[in-house]
Amino acid sequence: MKITADGKTKLTLVFVMALWGGSFIASKIGLEGLYPVELATLRFAIAVPLLIAITLLIEGRKAFRIAPKDLPVLIIMALTGVTLQYIVQFAAMTFTSVTNTALLINMGTFFVIIPSALFLKERLSIDNIMGIVIAFLGAALVATNGVFAFTPNLIGDGLVILCAVMWAIYILVGNKLAGKYSVLSQLNYIFIIGFIGLLPVYFLTPHHAFGSLSITTWECILYLAVVCSVIAYFFFNDAIIRLGPSKTAIYQYLEPFFAIVLAIALLSEPLTAAIAMGAAFIIAGIAMADNNLKILGYFIKSPEPAKKEHGP
């Protein structure tokens, strides 16, 4: 069976969510030896020159040519997707758990899909809406292991929700430049501006000497910089261009699933019935939200768009 271009993009998104699922573990381990701003800054200190080198090799200097009028959009994306996103997210993880972070960060999907339906005129069927709800419930089961008690510090949970809002802004604003520039062109400006925004905070806050960092800490930094930033961001931004904001955002429900799967594989955490059920909910929910599974639509017909009347 031949896989369509959209199908390949969706499979790539699954791969991206697996990589980002691992970022929760890498971030938590990294924060044992680094301060939040320090981890964020070192991550992009490595990612930025690597991305520039890759871009020059593949697309040359022309990739850095953009219209000045598009710079404000890229600045917003840099702040919400890099500078503020990771300062706030890593700070939140010092207050709350990986579990709560993995669950609450997925609230960004709601903040993407609702504006997309209202302002970008993306139509949602009854199955799409039900799929979003089912996938969220699955993410909740996986992330909480069936114990719905938010006991960690509410400050941390609130900061994670703020991250979800910023990530939604990143996705929605990024849609404005869809197809206008290559993914590498956009990412270079987002990363460079975002990194510049991190530097003042880095120098004004405590940080460690490079030589004092352990090998494990450097491994976490490299994973976040190379795998989660350069590779995963590239394919995620490409998916926004190809599929649109809401179709791309729905796949983020896979993040907590992969975070738990990797924790089971790498940290020997147990596989529970709640996790297995949550995984089934996530898969079914994404299938419904992405029009690959139709259940309610057989019984409840979505209203047809109004036909335009032609004048005499």
C-alpha positions as CSV (number, residue, x, y, z in Angstrom):
1,M,0.0,0.0,0.0
2,K,1.4,3.4,-1.0
3,I,1.7,6.0,1.7
4,T,0.6,9.5,0.8
5,A,2.6,12.6,1.4
6,D,0.3,13.5,4.3
7,G,0.6,10.0,5.6
8,K,4.4,10.2,5.7
9,T,4.2,13.6,7.5
10,K,1.9,12.0,10.2
11,L,4.3,9.1,10.7
12,T,7.1,11.6,11.1
13,L,5.0,13.4,13.7
14,V,4.7,10.2,15.7
15,F,8.5,9.9,15.5
16,V,8.9,13.5,16.7
17,M,6.6,12.9,19.7
18,A,8.7,9.9,20.6
19,L,11.8,12.2,20.6
20,W,10.0,14.9,22.6
21,G,8.7,12.2,25.0
22,G,12.3,11.5,25.9
23,S,12.9,15.1,26.5
24,F,10.9,15.0,29.7
25,I,13.3,12.4,31.1
26,A,16.4,14.2,29.8
27,S,15.2,17.5,31.2
28,K,14.5,16.1,34.6
29,I,17.9,14.4,34.8
30,G,19.6,17.5,33.4
31,L,18.0,19.7,36.1
32,E,19.6,17.7,38.8
33,G,23.0,19.2,37.8
34,L,21.9,22.5,36.2
35,Y,19.7,25.5,36.9
36,P,16.6,26.0,34.6
37,V,17.9,29.0,32.6
38,E,21.3,27.3,32.4
39,L,19.9,24.1,30.8
40,A,17.9,26.1,28.3
41,T,20.8,28.3,27.3
42,L,23.3,25.5,26.9
43,R,20.7,23.6,24.9
44,F,20.5,26.3,22.3
45,A,24.2,27.3,22.5
46,I,24.8,24.0,20.8
47,A,21.6,23.9,18.6
48,V,22.1,27.3,17.0
49,P,25.6,26.9,15.4
50,L,24.7,23.3,14.4
51,L,21.6,24.4,12.7
52,I,23.4,27.3,10.9
53,A,26.0,24.9,9.7
54,I,23.4,22.4,8.4
55,T,21.5,25.3,6.7
56,L,24.6,26.7,4.9
57,L,25.5,23.2,3.7
58,I,22.0,22.4,2.4
59,E,20.5,25.7,1.3
60,G,23.4,28.2,1.4
61,R,23.2,31.9,2.4
62,K,20.0,32.5,0.6
63,A,18.2,30.7,3.4
64,F,18.9,33.7,5.7
65,R,17.0,36.2,3.4
66,I,13.7,37.2,4.8
67,A,11.4,40.2,4.4
68,P,11.7,42.7,7.2
69,K,7.9,42.8,7.7
70,D,8.1,39.1,8.7
71,L,10.6,39.7,11.5
72,P,7.9,40.5,14.2
73,V,6.3,37.1,13.5
74,L,9.6,35.3,13.9
75,I,10.4,37.3,17.1
76,I,7.0,36.1,18.6
77,M,7.8,32.5,17.6
78,A,11.3,32.8,19.1
79,L,10.0,34.1,22.4
80,T,7.1,31.7,22.8
81,G,8.9,28.7,21.3
82,V,12.4,29.1,22.8
83,T,13.2,31.9,25.2
84,L,10.1,32.1,27.5
85,Q,9.0,28.6,26.7
86,Y,12.1,26.9,28.2
87,I,12.8,29.3,31.0
88,V,9.2,28.8,32.3
89,Q,9.1,25.0,31.5
90,F,12.3,24.1,33.1
91,A,11.5,26.3,36.1
92,A,8.1,24.6,36.4
93,M,9.8,21.2,36.5
94,T,11.7,22.2,39.6
95,F,8.3,22.7,41.3
96,T,6.1,19.9,39.8
97,S,6.5,16.4,38.5
98,V,7.3,15.0,35.1
99,T,3.9,13.4,35.2
100,N,2.0,16.7,35.6
101,T,4.3,18.5,33.1
102,A,3.6,15.8,30.5
103,L,-0.2,16.0,31.0
104,L,-0.6,19.8,31.3
105,I,1.7,20.7,28.4
106,N,-0.9,19.0,26.2
107,M,-3.5,21.6,27.0
108,G,-1.7,23.5,24.2
109,T,-3.7,21.3,21.8
110,F,-7.0,22.8,23.0
111,F,-5.5,26.3,22.7
112,V,-4.6,25.5,19.1
113,I,-7.7,23.7,17.9
114,I,-10.3,26.1,19.2
115,P,-8.8,29.3,17.6
116,S,-8.2,27.3,14.4
117,A,-11.8,26.4,14.2
118,L,-12.9,30.0,15.1
119,F,-10.5,32.1,13.1
120,L,-8.8,29.8,10.5
121,K,-12.2,28.3,9.6
122,E,-10.9,24.7,10.1
123,R,-14.0,22.5,10.2
124,L,-14.4,20.0,13.0
125,S,-16.8,17.1,12.8
126,I,-18.5,15.5,15.8
127,D,-15.9,12.7,15.5
128,N,-13.0,15.2,15.5
129,I,-14.3,16.8,18.7
130,M,-14.9,13.5,20.4
131,G,-11.5,12.3,19.3
132,I,-9.8,15.3,20.9
133,V,-11.6,14.6,24.2
134,I,-10.8,10.8,24.1
135,A,-7.1,11.5,23.3
136,F,-6.9,14.0,26.2
137,L,-8.4,11.4,28.6
138,G,-5.9,8.9,27.3
139,A,-3.0,11.4,27.9
140,A,-4.4,12.0,31.4
141,L,-4.5,8.2,32.1
142,V,-1.0,7.7,30.9
143,A,0.5,10.7,32.6
144,T,-1.3,10.2,36.0
145,N,-1.3,6.4,35.9
146,G,-5.0,6.5,36.8
147,V,-4.5,8.5,40.0
148,F,-6.1,11.9,39.3
149,A,-4.7,13.9,42.2
150,F,-2.7,17.0,41.5
151,T,-0.8,17.2,44.7
152,P,2.5,18.9,43.6
153,N,3.0,22.6,43.9
154,L,0.3,24.5,42.1
155,I,2.9,27.1,41.1
156,G,4.6,24.6,38.9
157,D,1.3,23.3,37.4
158,G,0.3,26.9,36.6
159,L,3.7,27.6,34.9
160,V,3.2,24.5,32.7
161,I,-0.2,25.7,31.6
162,L,1.4,29.0,30.7
163,C,3.9,27.0,28.6
164,A,1.0,25.3,26.8
165,V,-0.5,28.7,26.0
166,M,2.8,29.9,24.6
167,W,3.3,26.8,22.5
168,A,-0.2,27.3,21.0
169,I,0.8,30.8,20.1
170,Y,4.0,29.5,18.5
171,I,2.0,27.1,16.3
172,L,-0.8,29.5,15.4
173,V,1.6,32.4,14.6
174,G,3.9,30.1,12.7
175,N,1.0,29.3,10.3
176,K,1.2,32.9,9.0
177,L,4.5,32.1,7.3
178,A,3.5,28.6,6.1
179,G,5.0,28.0,2.7
180,K,6.7,31.4,2.5
181,Y,10.1,30.3,3.6
182,S,11.9,27.0,4.0
183,V,11.7,25.3,7.4
184,L,15.4,25.8,7.9
185,S,15.1,29.6,7.2
186,Q,12.4,29.9,9.8
187,L,14.1,27.8,12.4
188,N,17.4,29.7,12.1
189,Y,15.7,33.0,13.0
190,I,13.6,31.4,15.7
191,F,16.6,29.7,17.3
192,I,19.0,32.7,17.0
193,I,16.6,35.2,18.3
194,G,15.5,32.9,21.1
195,F,19.1,32.2,22.1
196,I,19.9,35.9,22.2
197,G,16.9,36.3,24.5
198,L,18.3,33.6,26.8
199,L,21.8,35.1,27.1
200,P,21.0,38.1,29.4
201,V,19.1,35.9,31.8
202,Y,21.9,33.3,31.8
203,F,24.5,35.8,32.7
204,L,22.3,37.4,35.4
205,T,21.6,34.1,37.1
206,P,23.8,31.5,38.8
207,H,25.5,28.9,36.5
208,H,28.1,26.2,36.8
209,A,31.6,26.0,35.4
210,F,31.5,23.7,32.3
211,G,34.2,21.5,33.7
212,S,32.1,20.7,36.8
213,L,29.3,19.1,34.7
214,S,29.0,15.4,34.7
215,I,29.0,13.2,31.5
216,T,25.3,12.4,32.2
217,T,24.5,16.1,32.3
218,W,26.3,16.7,29.0
219,E,24.5,13.7,27.4
220,C,21.1,15.3,28.5
221,I,22.1,18.7,27.0
222,L,23.2,17.1,23.7
223,Y,20.0,15.1,23.4
224,L,17.9,18.2,24.0
225,A,20.1,20.3,21.6
226,V,20.6,17.9,18.7
227,V,17.7,15.5,18.8
228,C,14.9,17.6,20.4
229,S,15.8,21.0,19.0
230,V,17.4,20.6,15.6
231,I,15.8,17.4,14.4
232,A,12.4,17.4,16.1
233,Y,11.7,21.1,15.6
234,F,12.5,20.8,11.9
235,F,10.0,18.0,11.3
236,F,7.4,19.6,13.6
237,N,7.5,23.0,11.8
238,D,7.4,21.2,8.4
239,A,4.2,19.4,9.6
240,I,2.6,22.7,10.5
241,I,3.2,23.8,6.9
242,R,1.9,20.6,5.4
243,L,-1.0,19.7,7.7
244,G,-2.0,23.0,9.4
245,P,-2.0,23.9,13.1
246,S,-4.8,21.7,14.5
247,K,-3.9,18.5,12.7
248,T,-0.3,18.9,13.8
249,A,-1.2,19.8,17.4
250,I,-3.4,16.7,18.0
251,Y,-0.3,14.5,17.7
252,Q,1.1,16.1,20.9
253,Y,-1.1,13.8,22.9
254,L,1.4,11.1,22.1
255,E,4.1,12.9,24.1
256,P,3.1,11.7,27.6
257,F,2.6,8.2,26.2
258,F,6.1,8.0,24.8
259,A,7.5,9.7,28.0
260,I,6.0,6.8,30.1
261,V,7.1,4.1,27.6
262,L,10.6,5.4,27.7
263,A,10.5,5.6,31.5
264,I,9.4,1.9,31.6
265,A,12.2,0.9,29.2
266,L,15.0,3.1,30.6
267,L,14.1,3.5,34.2
268,S,12.3,0.2,34.8
269,E,9.0,1.8,35.7
270,P,6.1,-0.7,35.7
271,L,3.5,-1.0,32.9
272,T,0.1,-0.6,34.5
273,A,-3.5,-1.2,33.2
274,A,-4.1,2.6,33.3
275,I,-1.1,3.2,31.0
276,A,-2.2,0.5,28.6
277,M,-5.8,1.8,28.5
278,G,-4.6,5.4,28.1
279,A,-2.4,4.4,25.2
280,A,-5.5,2.8,23.5
281,F,-7.5,6.0,24.1
282,I,-4.7,8.1,22.6
283,I,-4.5,6.0,19.5
284,A,-8.3,5.9,19.0
285,G,-8.7,9.6,19.8
286,I,-6.0,10.7,17.3
287,A,-7.6,8.4,14.7
288,M,-11.0,10.1,15.2
289,A,-9.6,13.6,15.4
290,D,-7.6,13.0,12.2
291,N,-10.6,11.5,10.2
292,N,-9.1,8.0,10.2
293,L,-11.8,6.6,12.4
294,K,-15.5,7.4,12.1
295,I,-18.0,6.4,14.8
296,L,-20.4,9.1,15.8
297,G,-20.5,10.5,12.3
298,Y,-22.5,7.5,11.1
299,F,-25.3,8.5,13.5
300,I,-24.9,12.3,13.8
301,K,-24.4,14.1,10.5
302,S,-22.3,17.2,10.6
303,P,-24.0,20.2,9.0
304,E,-23.0,20.8,5.4
305,P,-21.5,24.2,4.6
306,A,-23.9,26.7,3.2
307,K,-23.9,26.8,-0.6
308,K,-23.3,30.1,-2.3
309,E,-26.2,31.4,-4.3
310,H,-25.4,32.7,-7.7
311,G,-27.1,35.9,-8.9
312,P,-29.2,36.1,-12.0
